């Protein structure tokens, strides 16, 4: 099964909604999901992702 950018973004947003605010592990997981999602999205013209 191949996930589309939209599917990945949906999963990331749903995960962020479920975060326990006082849970450092949940925050780190959400941060990782967000970074991986950004890394998978096409870069905007003229911008370089590092």
PDBQT receptor file of N, H, CA, C and O in Angstrom, charges set to zero:
ATOM      1  N   UNK A   1       0.838  -1.180   0.000  1.00  0.00    +0.000 N 
ATOM      2  CA  UNK A   1       0.000   0.000   0.000  1.00  0.00    +0.000 C 
ATOM      3  C   UNK A   1       0.885   1.247   0.000  1.00  0.00    +0.000 C 
ATOM      4  O   UNK A   1       1.780   1.384   0.834  1.00  0.00    +0.000 OA
ATOM      5  N   UNK A   2       0.632   2.123  -0.915  1.00  0.00    +0.000 N 
ATOM      6  H   UNK A   2      -0.095   2.012  -1.593  1.00  0.00    +0.000 HD
ATOM      7  CA  UNK A   2       1.377   3.365  -0.997  1.00  0.00    +0.000 C 
ATOM      8  C   UNK A   2       0.541   4.495  -0.417  1.00  0.00    +0.000 C 
ATOM      9  O   UNK A   2      -0.615   4.689  -0.792  1.00  0.00    +0.000 OA
ATOM     10  N   UNK A   3       1.142   5.229   0.494  1.00  0.00    +0.000 N 
ATOM     11  H   UNK A   3       2.081   5.071   0.798  1.00  0.00    +0.000 HD
ATOM     12  CA  UNK A   3       0.450   6.367   1.078  1.00  0.00    +0.000 C 
ATOM     13  C   UNK A   3       0.696   7.602   0.232  1.00  0.00    +0.000 C 
ATOM     14  O   UNK A   3       1.811   7.835  -0.237  1.00  0.00    +0.000 OA
ATOM     15  N   UNK A   4      -0.347   8.388   0.041  1.00  0.00    +0.000 N 
ATOM     16  H   UNK A   4      -1.252   8.199   0.421  1.00  0.00    +0.000 HD
ATOM     17  CA  UNK A   4      -0.188   9.659  -0.654  1.00  0.00    +0.000 C 
ATOM     18  C   UNK A   4       0.236  10.716   0.356  1.00  0.00    +0.000 C 
ATOM     19  O   UNK A   4       0.151  10.495   1.564  1.00  0.00    +0.000 OA
ATOM     20  N   UNK A   5       0.689  11.856  -0.134  1.00  0.00    +0.000 N 
ATOM     21  H   UNK A   5       0.758  12.036  -1.115  1.00  0.00    +0.000 HD
ATOM     22  CA  UNK A   5       1.047  12.956   0.759  1.00  0.00    +0.000 C 
ATOM     23  C   UNK A   5      -0.140  13.325   1.645  1.00  0.00    +0.000 C 
ATOM     24  O   UNK A   5       0.025  13.636   2.825  1.00  0.00    +0.000 OA
ATOM     25  N   UNK A   6      -1.331  13.288   1.065  1.00  0.00    +0.000 N 
ATOM     26  H   UNK A   6      -1.465  13.036   0.106  1.00  0.00    +0.000 HD
ATOM     27  CA  UNK A   6      -2.544  13.620   1.825  1.00  0.00    +0.000 C 
ATOM     28  C   UNK A   6      -2.761  12.609   2.952  1.00  0.00    +0.000 C 
ATOM     29  O   UNK A   6      -3.101  12.995   4.070  1.00  0.00    +0.000 OA
ATOM     30  N   UNK A   7      -2.568  11.320   2.668  1.00  0.00    +0.000 N 
ATOM     31  H   UNK A   7      -2.292  11.006   1.759  1.00  0.00    +0.000 HD
ATOM     32  CA  UNK A   7      -2.720  10.281   3.695  1.00  0.00    +0.000 C 
ATOM     33  C   UNK A   7      -1.726  10.496   4.835  1.00  0.00    +0.000 C 
ATOM     34  O   UNK A   7      -2.078  10.400   6.011  1.00  0.00    +0.000 OA
ATOM     35  N   UNK A   8      -0.495  10.784   4.470  1.00  0.00    +0.000 N 
ATOM     36  H   UNK A   8      -0.210  10.862   3.515  1.00  0.00    +0.000 HD
ATOM     37  CA  UNK A   8       0.552  10.994   5.471  1.00  0.00    +0.000 C 
ATOM     38  C   UNK A   8       0.222  12.208   6.335  1.00  0.00    +0.000 C 
ATOM     39  O   UNK A   8       0.357  12.159   7.558  1.00  0.00    +0.000 OA
ATOM     40  N   UNK A   9      -0.208  13.290   5.703  1.00  0.00    +0.000 N 
ATOM     41  H   UNK A   9      -0.317  13.329   4.710  1.00  0.00    +0.000 HD
ATOM     42  CA  UNK A   9      -0.555  14.496   6.444  1.00  0.00    +0.000 C 
ATOM     43  C   UNK A   9      -1.732  14.231   7.378  1.00  0.00    +0.000 C 
ATOM     44  O   UNK A   9      -1.744  14.701   8.516  1.00  0.00    +0.000 OA
ATOM     45  N   UNK A  10      -2.712  13.484   6.900  1.00  0.00    +0.000 N 
ATOM     46  H   UNK A  10      -2.702  13.102   5.976  1.00  0.00    +0.000 HD
ATOM     47  CA  UNK A  10      -3.878  13.152   7.729  1.00  0.00    +0.000 C 
ATOM     48  C   UNK A  10      -3.442  12.365   8.969  1.00  0.00    +0.000 C 
ATOM     49  O   UNK A  10      -3.872  12.670  10.081  1.00  0.00    +0.000 OA
ATOM     50  N   UNK A  11      -2.596  11.364   8.779  1.00  0.00    +0.000 N 
ATOM     51  H   UNK A  11      -2.246  11.117   7.875  1.00  0.00    +0.000 HD
ATOM     52  CA  UNK A  11      -2.107  10.570   9.908  1.00  0.00    +0.000 C 
ATOM     53  C   UNK A  11      -1.331  11.440  10.892  1.00  0.00    +0.000 C 
ATOM     54  O   UNK A  11      -1.484  11.298  12.105  1.00  0.00    +0.000 OA
ATOM     55  N   UNK A  12      -0.508  12.330  10.377  1.00  0.00    +0.000 N 
ATOM     56  H   UNK A  12      -0.384  12.446   9.391  1.00  0.00    +0.000 HD
ATOM     57  CA  UNK A  12       0.276  13.201  11.248  1.00  0.00    +0.000 C 
ATOM     58  C   UNK A  12      -0.627  14.116  12.066  1.00  0.00    +0.000 C 
ATOM     59  O   UNK A  12      -0.426  14.284  13.269  1.00  0.00    +0.000 OA
ATOM     60  N   UNK A  13      -1.615  14.702  11.415  1.00  0.00    +0.000 N 
ATOM     61  H   UNK A  13      -1.779  14.565  10.438  1.00  0.00    +0.000 HD
ATOM     62  CA  UNK A  13      -2.519  15.605  12.124  1.00  0.00    +0.000 C 
ATOM     63  C   UNK A  13      -3.349  14.861  13.161  1.00  0.00    +0.000 C 
ATOM     64  O   UNK A  13      -3.573  15.369  14.259  1.00  0.00    +0.000 OA
ATOM     65  N   UNK A  14      -3.806  13.663  12.819  1.00  0.00    +0.000 N 
ATOM     66  H   UNK A  14      -3.625  13.250  11.926  1.00  0.00    +0.000 HD
ATOM     67  CA  UNK A  14      -4.572  12.870  13.780  1.00  0.00    +0.000 C 
ATOM     68  C   UNK A  14      -3.719  12.507  14.989  1.00  0.00    +0.000 C 
ATOM     69  O   UNK A  14      -4.212  12.502  16.117  1.00  0.00    +0.000 OA
ATOM     70  N   UNK A  15      -2.450  12.205  14.765  1.00  0.00    +0.000 N 
ATOM     71  H   UNK A  15      -2.049  12.210  13.849  1.00  0.00    +0.000 HD
ATOM     72  CA  UNK A  15      -1.553  11.879  15.876  1.00  0.00    +0.000 C 
ATOM     73  C   UNK A  15      -1.332  13.092  16.773  1.00  0.00    +0.000 C 
ATOM     74  O   UNK A  15      -1.298  12.966  17.997  1.00  0.00    +0.000 OA
ATOM     75  N   UNK A  16      -1.182  14.254  16.167  1.00  0.00    +0.000 N 
ATOM     76  H   UNK A  16      -1.210  14.356  15.173  1.00  0.00    +0.000 HD
ATOM     77  CA  UNK A  16      -0.964  15.470  16.949  1.00  0.00    +0.000 C 
ATOM     78  C   UNK A  16      -2.180  15.773  17.823  1.00  0.00    +0.000 C 
ATOM     79  O   UNK A  16      -2.027  16.202  18.967  1.00  0.00    +0.000 OA
ATOM     80  N   UNK A  17      -3.369  15.556  17.302  1.00  0.00    +0.000 N 
ATOM     81  H   UNK A  17      -3.493  15.207  16.373  1.00  0.00    +0.000 HD
ATOM     82  CA  UNK A  17      -4.593  15.794  18.064  1.00  0.00    +0.000 C 
ATOM     83  C   UNK A  17      -4.637  14.931  19.317  1.00  0.00    +0.000 C 
ATOM     84  O   UNK A  17      -5.156  15.358  20.349  1.00  0.00    +0.000 OA
ATOM     85  N   UNK A  18      -4.097  13.723  19.232  1.00  0.00    +0.000 N 
ATOM     86  H   UNK A  18      -3.676  13.376  18.394  1.00  0.00    +0.000 HD
ATOM     87  CA  UNK A  18      -4.167  12.765  20.339  1.00  0.00    +0.000 C 
ATOM     88  C   UNK A  18      -3.074  12.939  21.396  1.00  0.00    +0.000 C 
ATOM     89  O   UNK A  18      -3.048  12.191  22.373  1.00  0.00    +0.000 OA
ATOM     90  N   UNK A  19      -2.192  13.886  21.227  1.00  0.00    +0.000 N 
ATOM     91  H   UNK A  19      -2.212  14.494  20.433  1.00  0.00    +0.000 HD
ATOM     92  CA  UNK A  19      -1.059  14.048  22.149  1.00  0.00    +0.000 C 
ATOM     93  C   UNK A  19      -1.531  14.423  23.546  1.00  0.00    +0.000 C 
ATOM     94  O   UNK A  19      -2.390  15.286  23.725  1.00  0.00    +0.000 OA
ATOM     95  N   UNK A  20      -0.953  13.761  24.511  1.00  0.00    +0.000 N 
ATOM     96  H   UNK A  20      -0.255  13.060  24.365  1.00  0.00    +0.000 HD
ATOM     97  CA  UNK A  20      -1.134  14.162  25.906  1.00  0.00    +0.000 C 
ATOM     98  C   UNK A  20      -0.155  15.310  26.136  1.00  0.00    +0.000 C 
ATOM     99  O   UNK A  20       1.051  15.144  25.958  1.00  0.00    +0.000 OA
ATOM    100  N   UNK A  21      -0.663  16.458  26.526  1.00  0.00    +0.000 N 
ATOM    101  H   UNK A  21      -1.643  16.594  26.670  1.00  0.00    +0.000 HD
ATOM    102  CA  UNK A  21       0.189  17.640  26.656  1.00  0.00    +0.000 C 
ATOM    103  C   UNK A  21       1.320  17.458  27.657  1.00  0.00    +0.000 C 
ATOM    104  O   UNK A  21       2.373  18.080  27.519  1.00  0.00    +0.000 OA
ATOM    105  N   UNK A  22       1.117  16.622  28.652  1.00  0.00    +0.000 N 
ATOM    106  H   UNK A  22       0.262  16.116  28.764  1.00  0.00    +0.000 HD
ATOM    107  CA  UNK A  22       2.146  16.460  29.670  1.00  0.00    +0.000 C 
ATOM    108  C   UNK A  22       3.046  15.249  29.415  1.00  0.00    +0.000 C 
ATOM    109  O   UNK A  22       3.761  14.801  30.311  1.00  0.00    +0.000 OA
ATOM    110  N   UNK A  23       3.005  14.727  28.194  1.00  0.00    +0.000 N 
ATOM    111  H   UNK A  23       2.424  15.091  27.467  1.00  0.00    +0.000 HD
ATOM    112  CA  UNK A  23       3.797  13.541  27.880  1.00  0.00    +0.000 C 
ATOM    113  C   UNK A  23       4.953  13.892  26.946  1.00  0.00    +0.000 C 
ATOM    114  O   UNK A  23       4.738  14.109  25.754  1.00  0.00    +0.000 OA
ATOM    115  N   UNK A  24       6.177  13.949  27.475  1.00  0.00    +0.000 N 
ATOM    116  H   UNK A  24       6.352  13.772  28.443  1.00  0.00    +0.000 HD
ATOM    117  CA  UNK A  24       7.330  14.236  26.621  1.00  0.00    +0.000 C 
ATOM    118  C   UNK A  24       7.492  13.216  25.491  1.00  0.00    +0.000 C 
ATOM    119  O   UNK A  24       7.897  13.581  24.388  1.00  0.00    +0.000 OA
ATOM    120  N   UNK A  25       7.183  11.957  25.751  1.00  0.00    +0.000 N 
ATOM    121  H   UNK A  25       6.853  11.661  26.648  1.00  0.00    +0.000 HD
ATOM    122  CA  UNK A  25       7.324  10.930  24.710  1.00  0.00    +0.000 C 
ATOM    123  C   UNK A  25       6.341  11.182  23.569  1.00  0.00    +0.000 C 
ATOM    124  O   UNK A  25       6.695  11.031  22.400  1.00  0.00    +0.000 OA
ATOM    125  N   UNK A  26       5.118  11.561  23.902  1.00  0.00    +0.000 N 
ATOM    126  H   UNK A  26       4.831  11.683  24.852  1.00  0.00    +0.000 HD
ATOM    127  CA  UNK A  26       4.127  11.852  22.864  1.00  0.00    +0.000 C 
ATOM    128  C   UNK A  26       4.550  13.071  22.051  1.00  0.00    +0.000 C 
ATOM    129  O   UNK A  26       4.376  13.102  20.833  1.00  0.00    +0.000 OA
ATOM    130  N   UNK A  27       5.103  14.070  22.727  1.00  0.00    +0.000 N 
ATOM    131  H   UNK A  27       5.245  14.044  23.716  1.00  0.00    +0.000 HD
ATOM    132  CA  UNK A  27       5.568  15.254  22.016  1.00  0.00    +0.000 C 
ATOM    133  C   UNK A  27       6.694  14.900  21.055  1.00  0.00    +0.000 C 
ATOM    134  O   UNK A  27       6.702  15.356  19.911  1.00  0.00    +0.000 OA
ATOM    135  N   UNK A  28       7.643  14.090  21.515  1.00  0.00    +0.000 N 
ATOM    136  H   UNK A  28       7.636  13.720  22.444  1.00  0.00    +0.000 HD
ATOM    137  CA  UNK A  28       8.755  13.677  20.639  1.00  0.00    +0.000 C 
ATOM    138  C   UNK A  28       8.239  12.887  19.443  1.00  0.00    +0.000 C 
ATOM    139  O   UNK A  28       8.730  13.050  18.326  1.00  0.00    +0.000 OA
ATOM    140  N   UNK A  29       7.247  12.029  19.678  1.00  0.00    +0.000 N 
ATOM    141  H   UNK A  29       6.848  11.896  20.585  1.00  0.00    +0.000 HD
ATOM    142  CA  UNK A  29       6.674  11.244  18.580  1.00  0.00    +0.000 C 
ATOM    143  C   UNK A  29       6.007  12.158  17.562  1.00  0.00    +0.000 C 
ATOM    144  O   UNK A  29       6.174  11.974  16.357  1.00  0.00    +0.000 OA
ATOM    145  N   UNK A  30       5.256  13.137  18.038  1.00  0.00    +0.000 N 
ATOM    146  H   UNK A  30       5.120  13.287  19.017  1.00  0.00    +0.000 HD
ATOM    147  CA  UNK A  30       4.590  14.071  17.125  1.00  0.00    +0.000 C 
ATOM    148  C   UNK A  30       5.610  14.886  16.340  1.00  0.00    +0.000 C 
ATOM    149  O   UNK A  30       5.429  15.137  15.148  1.00  0.00    +0.000 OA
ATOM    150  N   UNK A  31       6.672  15.292  17.008  1.00  0.00    +0.000 N 
ATOM    151  H   UNK A  31       6.819  15.088  17.976  1.00  0.00    +0.000 HD
ATOM    152  CA  UNK A  31       7.729  16.051  16.332  1.00  0.00    +0.000 C 
ATOM    153  C   UNK A  31       8.375  15.203  15.239  1.00  0.00    +0.000 C 
ATOM    154  O   UNK A  31       8.635  15.692  14.140  1.00  0.00    +0.000 OA
ATOM    155  N   UNK A  32       8.632  13.933  15.544  1.00  0.00    +0.000 N 
ATOM    156  H   UNK A  32       8.421  13.536  16.437  1.00  0.00    +0.000 HD
ATOM    157  CA  UNK A  32       9.217  13.026  14.564  1.00  0.00    +0.000 C 
ATOM    158  C   UNK A  32       8.277  12.820  13.376  1.00  0.00    +0.000 C 
ATOM    159  O   UNK A  32       8.709  12.847  12.223  1.00  0.00    +0.000 OA
ATOM    160  N   UNK A  33       7.004  12.617  13.662  1.00  0.00    +0.000 N 
ATOM    161  H   UNK A  33       6.653  12.595  14.598  1.00  0.00    +0.000 HD
ATOM    162  CA  UNK A  33       6.011  12.448  12.591  1.00  0.00    +0.000 C 
ATOM    163  C   UNK A  33       5.977  13.690  11.711  1.00  0.00    +0.000 C 
ATOM    164  O   UNK A  33       5.960  13.587  10.485  1.00  0.00    +0.000 OA
ATOM    165  N   UNK A  34       5.968  14.862  12.337  1.00  0.00    +0.000 N 
ATOM    166  H   UNK A  34       5.982  14.945  13.333  1.00  0.00    +0.000 HD
ATOM    167  CA  UNK A  34       5.934  16.106  11.569  1.00  0.00    +0.000 C 
ATOM    168  C   UNK A  34       7.178  16.240  10.693  1.00  0.00    +0.000 C 
ATOM    169  O   UNK A  34       7.077  16.627   9.529  1.00  0.00    +0.000 OA
ATOM    170  N   UNK A  35       8.350  15.923  11.246  1.00  0.00    +0.000 N 
ATOM    171  H   UNK A  35       8.432  15.609  12.191  1.00  0.00    +0.000 HD
ATOM    172  CA  UNK A  35       9.590  16.042  10.471  1.00  0.00    +0.000 C 
ATOM    173  C   UNK A  35       9.608  15.058   9.309  1.00  0.00    +0.000 C 
ATOM    174  O   UNK A  35       9.992  15.416   8.196  1.00  0.00    +0.000 OA
ATOM    175  N   UNK A  36       9.194  13.824   9.564  1.00  0.00    +0.000 N 
ATOM    176  H   UNK A  36       8.882  13.533  10.468  1.00  0.00    +0.000 HD
ATOM    177  CA  UNK A  36       9.171  12.826   8.499  1.00  0.00    +0.000 C 
ATOM    178  C   UNK A  36       8.170  13.209   7.414  1.00  0.00    +0.000 C 
ATOM    179  O   UNK A  36       8.419  12.990   6.229  1.00  0.00    +0.000 OA
ATOM    180  N   UNK A  37       7.043  13.779   7.818  1.00  0.00    +0.000 N 
ATOM    181  H   UNK A  37       6.840  13.957   8.781  1.00  0.00    +0.000 HD
ATOM    182  CA  UNK A  37       6.044  14.220   6.846  1.00  0.00    +0.000 C 
ATOM    183  C   UNK A  37       6.611  15.331   5.979  1.00  0.00    +0.000 C 
ATOM    184  O   UNK A  37       6.458  15.308   4.758  1.00  0.00    +0.000 OA
ATOM    185  N   UNK A  38       7.261  16.299   6.600  1.00  0.00    +0.000 N 
ATOM    186  H   UNK A  38       7.385  16.318   7.592  1.00  0.00    +0.000 HD
ATOM    187  CA  UNK A  38       7.874  17.382   5.836  1.00  0.00    +0.000 C 
ATOM    188  C   UNK A  38       8.933  16.850   4.882  1.00  0.00    +0.000 C 
ATOM    189  O   UNK A  38       9.039  17.311   3.746  1.00  0.00    +0.000 OA
ATOM    190  N   UNK A  39       9.711  15.886   5.340  1.00  0.00    +0.000 N 
ATOM    191  H   UNK A  39       9.625  15.511   6.263  1.00  0.00    +0.000 HD
ATOM    192  CA  UNK A  39      10.763  15.317   4.501  1.00  0.00    +0.000 C 
ATOM    193  C   UNK A  39      10.193  14.594   3.283  1.00  0.00    +0.000 C 
ATOM    194  O   UNK A  39      10.844  14.532   2.240  1.00  0.00    +0.000 OA
ATOM    195  N   UNK A  40       8.988  14.050   3.406  1.00  0.00    +0.000 N 
ATOM    196  H   UNK A  40       8.459  14.101   4.253  1.00  0.00    +0.000 HD
ATOM    197  CA  UNK A  40       8.378  13.314   2.303  1.00  0.00    +0.000 C 
ATOM    198  C   UNK A  40       7.653  14.211   1.307  1.00  0.00    +0.000 C 
ATOM    199  O   UNK A  40       7.442  13.827   0.157  1.00  0.00    +0.000 OA
ATOM    200  N   UNK A  41       7.274  15.404   1.750  1.00  0.00    +0.000 N 
ATOM    201  H   UNK A  41       7.446  15.716   2.685  1.00  0.00    +0.000 HD
ATOM    202  CA  UNK A  41       6.564  16.317   0.858  1.00  0.00    +0.000 C 
ATOM    203  C   UNK A  41       7.548  16.946  -0.119  1.00  0.00    +0.000 C 
ATOM    204  O   UNK A  41       8.707  17.187   0.219  1.00  0.00    +0.000 OA
ATOM    205  N   UNK A  42       7.076  17.208  -1.332  1.00  0.00    +0.000 N 
ATOM    206  H   UNK A  42       6.135  17.012  -1.607  1.00  0.00    +0.000 HD
ATOM    207  CA  UNK A  42       7.969  17.856  -2.297  1.00  0.00    +0.000 C 
ATOM    208  C   UNK A  42       8.382  19.241  -1.788  1.00  0.00    +0.000 C 
ATOM    209  O   UNK A  42       7.570  19.971  -1.219  1.00  0.00    +0.000 OA
ATOM    210  N   UNK A  43       9.640  19.589  -1.998  1.00  0.00    +0.000 N 
ATOM    211  H   UNK A  43      10.300  18.996  -2.461  1.00  0.00    +0.000 HD
ATOM    212  CA  UNK A  43      10.126  20.907  -1.587  1.00  0.00    +0.000 C 
ATOM    213  C   UNK A  43       9.505  21.971  -2.480  1.00  0.00    +0.000 C 
ATOM    214  O   UNK A  43       9.266  21.746  -3.666  1.00  0.00    +0.000 OA
ATOM    215  N   UNK A  44       9.246  23.142  -1.885  1.00  0.00    +0.000 N 
ATOM    216  H   UNK A  44       9.440  23.325  -0.921  1.00  0.00    +0.000 HD
ATOM    217  CA  UNK A  44       8.733  24.246  -2.683  1.00  0.00    +0.000 C 
ATOM    218  C   UNK A  44       9.848  24.754  -3.588  1.00  0.00    +0.000 C 
ATOM    219  O   UNK A  44      11.027  24.706  -3.235  1.00  0.00    +0.000 OA
ATOM    220  N   UNK A  45       9.459  25.234  -4.745  1.00  0.00    +0.000 N 
ATOM    221  H   UNK A  45       8.501  25.272  -5.032  1.00  0.00    +0.000 HD
ATOM    222  CA  UNK A  45      10.443  25.742  -5.692  1.00  0.00    +0.000 C 
ATOM    223  C   UNK A  45      11.248  26.869  -5.043  1.00  0.00    +0.000 C 
ATOM    224  O   UNK A  45      10.680  27.813  -4.494  1.00  0.00    +0.000 OA
ATOM    225  N   UNK A  46      12.551  26.761  -5.110  1.00  0.00    +0.000 N 
ATOM    226  H   UNK A  46      13.013  25.994  -5.556  1.00  0.00    +0.000 HD
ATOM    227  CA  UNK A  46      13.425  27.779  -4.561  1.00  0.00    +0.000 C 
ATOM    228  C   UNK A  46      13.786  27.573  -3.104  1.00  0.00    +0.000 C 
ATOM    229  O   UNK A  46      14.605  28.314  -2.561  1.00  0.00    +0.000 OA
ATOM    230  N   UNK A  47      13.186  26.575  -2.459  1.00  0.00    +0.000 N 
ATOM    231  H   UNK A  47      12.521  25.973  -2.900  1.00  0.00    +0.000 HD
ATOM    232  CA  UNK A  47      13.496  26.306  -1.056  1.00  0.00    +0.000 C 
ATOM    233  C   UNK A  47      14.205  24.968  -0.950  1.00  0.00    +0.000 C 
ATOM    234  O   UNK A  47      13.872  24.017  -1.657  1.00  0.00    +0.000 OA
ATOM    235  N   UNK A  48      15.175  24.906  -0.068  1.00  0.00    +0.000 N 
ATOM    236  H   UNK A  48      15.445  25.679   0.507  1.00  0.00    +0.000 HD
ATOM    237  CA  UNK A  48      15.933  23.677   0.141  1.00  0.00    +0.000 C 
ATOM    238  C   UNK A  48      15.644  23.170   1.542  1.00  0.00    +0.000 C 
ATOM    239  O   UNK A  48      15.728  23.916   2.518  1.00  0.00    +0.000 OA
ATOM    240  N   UNK A  49      15.305  21.898   1.626  1.00  0.00    +0.000 N 
ATOM    241  H   UNK A  49      15.238  21.292   0.833  1.00  0.00    +0.000 HD
ATOM    242  CA  UNK A  49      15.090  21.293   2.949  1.00  0.00    +0.000 C 
ATOM    243  C   UNK A  49      16.388  20.662   3.409  1.00  0.00    +0.000 C 
ATOM    244  O   UNK A  49      17.103  20.045   2.620  1.00  0.00    +0.000 OA
ATOM    245  N   UNK A  50      16.690  20.819   4.687  1.00  0.00    +0.000 N 
ATOM    246  H   UNK A  50      16.109  21.320   5.328  1.00  0.00    +0.000 HD
ATOM    247  CA  UNK A  50      17.928  20.274   5.196  1.00  0.00    +0.000 C 
ATOM    248  C   UNK A  50      17.768  19.240   6.171  1.00  0.00    +0.000 C 
ATOM    249  O   UNK A  50      18.758  18.705   6.671  1.00  0.00    +0.000 OA
TER     250      UNK A  50
